[in-house]
Amino acid sequence: MAGTHLKGGPPSDKEEIIEGADNEVVQVAKWVQSKIKRVSRGEQPLQFRHLRYILERNGCKIDVLEGNRINIRRGLFKTQVGYRNEGTEVSRNIIHKIRKELQLDEKHGYDSDIFYNIGSRIPDFINKYRKLLDRLAKV
């Protein structure tokens, strides 16, 4: 059902789409647009003491092993990486590996902002349909 154009002159393509849409869809799009934030990507190198704090806040357990290694566990997930001391800088690649293997990555609802700043995890529904919701928010 086409909407009625109230302004003078022919409607633009965008006006026609919005006026032709159900009012509920427009309201949902406006709500999503007001709530959505851009996904934060990318790792940042950290000293191990800071990474330990972040991991523990995300429910991880860390066991230091002999031979300069550590095991990091989160529920059923586990990874092992090299470790020298608390002041050692952990590279972006190692942090990426840890996040992926412990499912603390974007694919599993933890973008970089959520991981580093201990934010709330993105709900599964939103994460699953994130691209669709992002397009809808641009209406």
C-alpha positions as CSV (number, residue, x, y, z in Angstrom):
1,M,0.0,0.0,0.0
2,A,1.6,3.3,-1.1
3,G,1.7,6.2,1.3
4,T,0.3,9.6,0.6
5,H,2.9,12.3,-0.3
6,L,2.0,15.5,1.5
7,K,4.9,17.8,0.4
8,G,4.8,19.8,-2.8
9,G,6.6,18.2,-5.8
10,P,7.3,14.6,-6.5
11,P,8.5,12.4,-3.6
12,S,12.1,11.3,-3.5
13,D,12.9,7.6,-3.6
14,K,13.7,7.6,0.1
15,E,10.4,9.4,1.0
16,E,8.5,6.9,-1.1
17,I,10.0,3.9,0.6
18,I,9.4,5.3,4.1
19,E,5.9,6.4,3.3
20,G,5.1,3.1,1.6
21,A,6.3,1.0,4.6
22,D,4.1,0.0,7.5
23,N,4.3,2.4,10.4
24,E,5.4,-0.4,12.7
25,V,8.4,-1.1,10.5
26,V,9.5,2.5,10.5
27,Q,9.2,2.7,14.2
28,V,11.3,-0.5,14.7
29,A,13.9,0.9,12.3
30,K,14.1,4.1,14.3
31,W,14.4,2.2,17.6
32,V,17.1,-0.1,16.2
33,Q,19.0,2.9,14.8
34,S,18.9,4.6,18.2
35,K,20.2,1.5,20.0
36,I,22.8,0.2,17.6
37,K,26.5,0.8,17.9
38,R,29.3,0.0,15.5
39,V,31.2,-3.3,16.1
40,S,34.6,-2.6,17.4
41,R,37.3,-4.7,15.8
42,G,41.0,-5.3,16.4
43,E,43.3,-6.3,19.1
44,Q,45.6,-4.2,21.2
45,P,48.8,-5.4,22.7
46,L,48.7,-5.5,26.6
47,Q,51.0,-6.4,29.4
48,F,50.0,-9.9,30.7
49,R,48.8,-8.5,34.0
50,H,46.2,-6.4,32.2
51,L,45.2,-9.4,30.0
52,R,44.9,-11.6,33.1
53,Y,42.5,-9.1,34.6
54,I,40.3,-9.0,31.4
55,L,40.3,-12.8,31.1
56,E,39.4,-13.4,34.7
57,R,36.5,-10.8,34.4
58,N,35.3,-12.8,31.5
59,G,35.2,-16.0,33.5
60,C,38.6,-17.5,32.6
61,K,40.9,-19.5,34.8
62,I,44.7,-19.3,34.3
63,D,47.2,-22.0,35.3
64,V,50.9,-21.2,35.0
65,L,52.9,-24.3,33.9
66,E,56.5,-25.1,33.9
67,G,58.4,-24.3,30.7
68,N,57.1,-20.7,30.3
69,R,53.5,-21.8,29.3
70,I,50.1,-21.1,30.7
71,N,46.7,-22.8,30.2
72,I,43.7,-20.6,30.0
73,R,40.3,-22.2,30.5
74,R,36.8,-20.8,30.0
75,G,34.1,-23.4,30.6
76,L,34.8,-26.2,28.2
77,F,37.2,-24.2,26.1
78,K,41.0,-24.2,26.6
79,T,44.1,-22.7,25.0
80,Q,47.8,-22.7,25.8
81,V,50.2,-19.8,25.1
82,G,53.7,-18.8,26.1
83,Y,54.3,-16.8,29.3
84,R,57.4,-15.2,30.8
85,N,56.0,-12.8,33.5
86,E,53.2,-10.4,34.4
87,G,55.0,-7.5,32.8
88,T,55.5,-9.2,29.4
89,E,53.6,-7.6,26.5
90,V,51.2,-10.0,24.8
91,S,51.1,-9.5,21.1
92,R,47.9,-8.8,19.0
93,N,48.3,-12.3,17.4
94,I,48.4,-14.1,20.7
95,I,45.4,-12.1,22.0
96,H,43.5,-12.9,18.8
97,K,44.3,-16.6,19.3
98,I,43.2,-16.6,22.9
99,R,39.9,-14.8,22.1
100,K,39.1,-17.1,19.2
101,E,39.8,-20.4,21.0
102,L,37.9,-19.3,24.2
103,Q,35.0,-18.0,22.1
104,L,35.5,-14.4,23.4
105,D,35.5,-13.1,19.8
106,E,33.1,-11.1,17.7
107,K,31.6,-14.3,16.2
108,H,30.4,-15.3,19.6
109,G,29.1,-11.8,20.7
110,Y,32.2,-10.2,22.1
111,D,33.5,-7.4,20.0
112,S,36.7,-5.7,21.0
113,D,35.0,-3.0,23.0
114,I,33.0,-5.6,25.0
115,F,36.1,-7.7,25.5
116,Y,38.6,-5.0,26.6
117,N,36.1,-2.9,28.5
118,I,34.2,-5.8,30.1
119,G,30.9,-4.8,28.6
120,S,27.7,-6.9,28.2
121,R,27.9,-9.6,25.6
122,I,25.9,-9.0,22.4
123,P,22.7,-11.2,22.6
124,D,22.7,-14.2,20.3
125,F,19.7,-13.0,18.4
126,I,21.3,-9.6,17.7
127,N,24.6,-11.2,16.8
128,K,23.0,-13.6,14.4
129,Y,21.0,-10.9,12.5
130,R,23.5,-8.1,13.1
131,K,24.1,-7.4,9.4
132,L,20.3,-7.3,8.7
133,L,19.7,-5.1,11.7
134,D,22.5,-2.7,10.6
135,R,20.9,-2.4,7.1
136,L,17.4,-1.9,8.7
137,A,18.9,0.9,10.9
138,K,19.9,2.8,7.8
139,V,16.3,3.1,6.6
